[in-house]
Every structure is written in C-alpha cells, then in structure tokens.
Amino acid sequence: ADKTNREEIKRLSDIFRGKIIDVTDTSYLVEMTGNSSKLDGFIDAVDEELIVEVVRTGPSGISRGSKGLSL
C-alpha cells in the first residue's frame, strides 16, 4: 500500500465493508467477514501484485465476558 495505492485500497475496503486494522508505511491489514463470493470479490478487485498474503477461515467463535466456549 504505497502512496499511490492507499486511497484505492481504503475505498475498496469501505465498499466491501472491511476494516483496516493495521497500517504501516508500506501496508494495510484488512479484516473482512462475509460469504465466499464477497471475499472473492474483494480479492479480485485488488490488484494481484498488491496482495502479500490472504488468510481465510471457516466459521469461528470467540467468547465474550466471563463465559468461555467449550466443546
């Protein structure tokens, strides 16, 4: 995410309702949730040369408050 690409990545993140959760001089870390077609659409919209890494997972859960999740 150099200076020439930052605004475009911010705009695409907003359009796809993603969150930029970390910023460095040369990168953005974007968090996005949704169905596969939405995530694929975002990845397709961003220039392939700008993507360093993509991490995807299926459904996951995180406990809130004093109760934890158990299996």
N, C-alpha and C positions, 0 to 999 in steps of 0.2 A: 504494500500500500504506500507507494511513494507519492510525492506531492501531486503528480498528475492523475493518480487513480483514486485518491482518498474520497473525493466528493461522490464519485460514481459508486463506490462500494457502500458509502453511507446511504445513498439514495436507494440502492438495491436492497440493503438491509431493512430500510424503512418500508419499502414496497412489500417485501416478503414477511414483514413483522418479526424480524430478527433483532437481536440485541448485540451491540458491540460491547463486549465485556472486558476487553483488554486492548490497550493501544501502546505501541512503541513507535520509534521513529520510522520504522520500515514495515510495520504490520498492524493488522487488526485481527482480533479474535472474535468471531461472530458465533453467537449461540442462537440456535433456531430449533423450534419444535413444530411438529405437524406431520401430515401424511407424507408418504414417499414421493408423491408427484410434486408436492410443494417444495420439498427439499431438493429434488432433482431439478426443478425449475430454477431455483436459486443457483445451484451449481452450474447449470447450463448458461445462465445469464452472466456469470462472472467469467472473465477471460481466463482460459485454462492456465496460461502462463503465470497468473497472479495467485493461484491456489498452491499453497505449500503442503497442506495436509487436510484431510477430511476424516472425521471420526463420527461414526454413526452407531446407534444402539437401538434396540427394540424398546418396548415398554420398560420403565424402571420406576422405582418408588423410593422416596426419602421420607423418613418420619419427621413429624413436627411436634414440638412440645416435649412432654416428659414420656410419652409412649413411643416405643420402638416397633419396627416391623419384625415379625417372626414368621418362620416357615414351619 
